[in-house]
Amino acid sequence: MRARLLVIFSGICFGTTGTAQALGPKGASSLTIGAARLLVGSLLLILVAAIKPGSAAIARKKVRTRNWIVAGLGVTFMQITFFAAVRSTGVAVGTVVALGSAPALTGLLSWVFLKTHPSRTWFVATTIAVIGVSVIATSGRSAHVNPVGVFLALGAGLSYSLFAVSSKEILHSGISTEKAIAGIFAIGAVPLLPILIFGNAHWLLTSRGIFLALWLGLVPTAIAYLAYGAGLRHVRANEAATLTLAEPLTATVLGTLILHEHPAVIAWFGVGMIFIGLLLITQENARQSTTDRSLPTAI
């Protein structure tokens, strides 16, 4: 239960991204914001890994280099493909396809590579939560479907899935959560550095820009992924993908309370469906987690 709550907490942190971006400086491009988020977040994660006692512990078994690379590039391409999808096919369709495909793709990859068979409860909970995401994203909006944008959104969902499954393997080695997440994000930040160097990142020199970069680097990146990593040690990767659907739920609530948006009544029905899906996952018999052979025996 504690592990699942940590993953849900990470989803809540992720859900602050949109509101923070809306309150940030005007004219800041999504790609430069994503690059700044990864750069600041990775630096904070490296700092935490350096100062926290025990974070430098040696892994119990060797981690394949490809797991580090795949997890890091998963983080990189999550930023690129999701923002490109939203620009191409709109927020509604891009969000539905990206967030909706991630749990299913993660479940498939976990089944193939981690040999973890999704439970019946996971199938039911994920279906309910994904329908809830779809209801929120399309309520009161006209959906414009662009095949290229849909393909990019699927790429975002796949990028998250590769990150989740590879991170599970890295954490399984016994390496500390802080060191694992810091290493993954440092790898993921490197390919996006040219965007900050050659892109239009003047907004970072403003007070709002500095606050936005610090918030995105600290809350929905450093804090969120440390909590996610700690929870992922004892939660299956496919369950974690479903639990992070707390993100759109949080974004909807913050949009109403802080940005004074007024979602359609049906959107709150979608919020309720996500909540039910998350509740089903958190209440699933803990025995299934302890019998998952891919989980380590100790923190």
C-alpha positions in Angstrom: 0.0 0.0 0.0 2.8 2.4 0.9 4.5 1.8 -2.4 1.3 2.4 -4.4 0.7 5.6 -2.5 4.2 6.8 -3.3 3.5 6.2 -7.0 0.1 8.0 -6.7 1.9 10.9 -5.0 4.4 11.1 -7.9 1.4 11.3 -10.3 0.0 14.2 -8.2 3.4 16.0 -8.6 3.4 15.3 -12.3 -0.1 16.9 -12.5 1.3 20.3 -11.4 3.2 20.7 -14.7 0.5 22.1 -16.8 -0.6 24.7 -14.2 3.0 25.8 -13.6 3.5 26.2 -17.3 0.3 28.2 -17.6 1.5 30.6 -14.8 5.0 30.8 -16.4 6.4 33.4 -18.8 4.6 34.0 -22.1 6.3 32.9 -25.2 8.2 30.0 -23.7 8.2 27.1 -26.1 7.2 23.6 -24.8 10.5 22.1 -26.0 12.7 24.6 -24.1 10.5 24.2 -21.0 10.9 20.4 -21.3 14.7 20.7 -21.7 15.0 23.1 -18.8 12.9 20.8 -16.7 15.2 17.8 -17.3 18.4 19.8 -16.9 17.4 21.4 -13.5 15.7 18.1 -12.4 18.8 16.0 -13.2 21.1 18.4 -11.4 18.9 18.3 -8.3 18.7 14.5 -8.4 22.5 14.3 -8.7 22.8 16.5 -5.7 20.4 14.4 -3.6 22.3 11.2 -4.7 25.6 12.8 -3.6 24.6 14.0 -0.2 22.1 11.2 1.0 23.8 8.6 3.2 23.7 5.1 1.7 22.9 6.3 -1.8 26.4 5.3 -3.1 25.8 1.7 -2.1 27.1 -0.8 -4.7 24.4 -2.7 -6.6 24.0 -6.4 -5.7 24.2 -7.3 -9.4 25.5 -5.6 -12.5 23.1 -3.4 -14.5 23.3 -3.8 -18.2 24.4 -0.6 -20.0 21.5 -0.9 -22.3 19.0 -0.5 -19.4 20.6 2.8 -18.5 20.5 4.0 -22.1 17.0 2.9 -22.8 15.6 4.4 -19.5 17.5 7.7 -20.2 16.4 7.9 -23.8 12.8 7.1 -22.7 12.9 10.2 -20.5 14.3 12.2 -23.5 11.7 11.1 -26.0 8.8 11.5 -23.6 9.5 15.2 -23.7 10.0 15.5 -27.5 7.2 13.2 -28.7 4.5 14.4 -26.2 5.0 18.1 -26.9 5.2 17.4 -30.6 2.0 15.4 -30.4 0.1 18.1 -28.6 1.3 20.7 -31.1 0.2 18.4 -34.0 -3.1 17.0 -32.9 -4.1 19.1 -30.0 -4.1 18.7 -26.2 -7.2 16.5 -26.1 -6.2 13.8 -28.5 -2.5 14.0 -27.7 -3.2 13.5 -24.0 -5.7 10.7 -24.4 -3.4 8.7 -26.7 -0.2 9.3 -24.7 -1.6 8.7 -21.2 -4.1 6.1 -22.3 -1.6 4.0 -24.2 1.2 4.1 -21.5 -0.4 1.6 -19.0 -1.3 -0.9 -21.8 2.2 -0.7 -23.4 3.9 -0.9 -20.1 1.8 -4.0 -19.2 2.8 -5.6 -22.6 6.5 -4.8 -22.2 6.5 -6.0 -18.6 4.9 -9.3 -19.7 7.5 -9.8 -22.5 10.7 -8.7 -20.7 9.9 -9.0 -16.9 7.6 -12.0 -17.3 5.0 -10.4 -15.0 1.5 -11.4 -16.0 -1.0 -8.5 -15.5 -3.7 -9.3 -13.0 -7.4 -9.2 -13.8 -7.8 -6.3 -11.3 -5.2 -4.4 -13.3 -7.0 -4.9 -16.5 -10.3 -3.7 -15.0 -8.8 -0.8 -13.1 -6.7 0.4 -16.1 -9.7 0.2 -18.5 -11.8 2.3 -16.1 -9.0 4.9 -15.5 -8.2 5.2 -19.2 -11.8 5.8 -20.1 -11.8 8.5 -17.3 -8.8 10.2 -18.9 -10.5 10.1 -22.3 -13.7 11.7 -20.8 -11.7 14.5 -19.2 -9.5 15.2 -22.3 -12.4 15.4 -24.7 -15.2 17.0 -22.6 -16.4 20.2 -24.1 -13.7 20.2 -26.8 -13.6 19.5 -30.5 -11.2 16.7 -31.2 -9.0 17.2 -34.2 -7.3 13.9 -35.1 -4.0 14.1 -37.0 -2.5 10.7 -37.9 1.0 12.1 -37.4 0.1 13.5 -34.0 -1.5 10.3 -32.9 1.7 8.4 -33.9 3.8 10.8 -31.9 1.5 10.4 -28.9 1.9 6.7 -29.1 5.6 7.3 -29.2 5.2 9.3 -25.9 3.4 6.4 -24.4 6.0 3.9 -25.6 8.8 6.1 -24.3 7.3 6.1 -20.8 6.8 2.4 -21.0 10.5 1.8 -21.9 11.5 4.1 -19.1 9.3 2.3 -16.6 10.4 -1.2 -17.5 14.1 -0.4 -17.8 14.0 1.5 -14.5 12.5 -1.5 -12.8 15.4 -3.6 -14.0 17.9 -1.0 -12.7 16.2 -0.8 -9.3 16.1 -4.6 -9.1 19.9 -4.6 -9.1 19.9 -3.2 -5.6 21.2 0.3 -6.5 19.7 3.1 -4.4 16.7 4.9 -5.7 18.5 8.3 -5.6 21.5 7.0 -7.6 19.3 5.2 -10.2 16.9 8.1 -10.9 19.8 10.6 -11.0 21.7 8.5 -13.5 18.7 8.0 -15.7 17.8 11.7 -15.8 21.4 12.8 -16.4 21.5 10.5 -19.4 18.1 11.8 -20.5 19.0 15.5 -20.2 22.1 15.3 -22.4 20.4 15.0 -25.8 18.1 18.0 -24.9 21.0 20.4 -24.1 21.3 21.7 -27.7 17.6 22.9 -27.4 18.5 25.2 -24.5 21.7 26.3 -26.2 20.4 27.0 -29.7 16.7 27.4 -28.9 14.8 30.5 -27.8 15.3 30.2 -24.1 15.4 33.9 -23.1 12.5 33.3 -20.8 14.9 31.6 -18.4 16.4 35.0 -17.6 13.1 36.4 -16.2 11.9 36.0 -12.6 8.9 33.9 -13.8 11.2 31.8 -15.9 13.5 31.0 -13.1 10.7 30.1 -10.8 9.1 27.9 -13.5 12.4 26.1 -14.1 13.0 25.5 -10.4 9.4 24.3 -9.8 9.4 21.9 -12.7 12.9 20.6 -11.8 12.0 20.2 -8.2 8.4 19.1 -7.8 7.3 17.1 -11.0 10.8 15.9 -11.7 13.1 15.4 -8.7 10.5 14.8 -5.9 8.1 13.0 -8.2 10.6 10.6 -9.7 12.3 9.8 -6.4 8.8 8.9 -5.0 8.1 7.0 -8.2 11.3 5.1 -8.0 10.8 4.2 -4.3 7.3 2.9 -5.1 8.5 1.1 -8.2 10.7 -1.2 -6.1 7.6 -2.9 -4.8 5.0 -2.3 -7.5 4.8 -3.9 -10.9 5.7 -1.5 -13.7 2.3 -1.9 -15.3 0.5 -1.0 -12.1 2.8 2.0 -11.7 1.8 3.2 -15.1 -1.9 3.0 -14.2 -1.3 4.7 -10.8 0.4 7.7 -12.4 -3.0 8.4 -14.1 -3.4 10.5 -11.0 -1.7 13.1 -13.1 -4.7 14.2 -15.2 -6.9 14.0 -12.1 -4.7 16.5 -10.4 -4.3 18.7 -13.4 -8.1 19.0 -13.7 -8.5 20.0 -10.1 -5.7 22.5 -10.2 -7.0 24.0 -13.4 -10.3 24.6 -11.7 -9.0 25.9 -8.4 -6.0 28.0 -9.6 -6.5 28.8 -13.3 -10.3 29.2 -12.8 -11.1 26.8 -15.6 -14.6 25.4 -15.7 -14.6 21.8 -17.0 -17.9 20.4 -18.2 -19.9 18.3 -15.7 -19.0 15.2 -17.6 -15.3 15.9 -16.9 -15.9 15.4 -13.2 -17.4 12.0 -14.1 -14.1 11.2 -15.7 -12.3 12.3 -12.6 -14.5 9.9 -10.6 -13.6 7.1 -13.0 -9.9 7.7 -12.6 -10.3 7.7 -8.8 -12.2 4.4 -8.9 -9.4 2.9 -11.1 -6.7 4.1 -8.7 -8.6 2.8 -5.7 -9.0 -0.7 -7.3 -5.2 -0.9 -7.9 -4.3 0.3 -4.4 -6.7 -2.2 -2.8 -5.5 -5.1 -4.8 -4.2 -8.0 -2.8 -0.6 -7.2 -1.7 0.2 -10.9 -2.0 0.4 -10.4 -5.8 3.2 -7.9 -5.4 5.2 -10.1 -3.0 5.0 -13.1 -5.3 6.2 -11.1 -8.3 9.6 -12.7 -9.0 10.8 -9.4 -10.5 10.7 -7.6 -7.2 13.7 -7.3 -4.9 13.4 -8.9 -1.4 14.5 -5.7 0.4 14.5 -2.0 0.1 
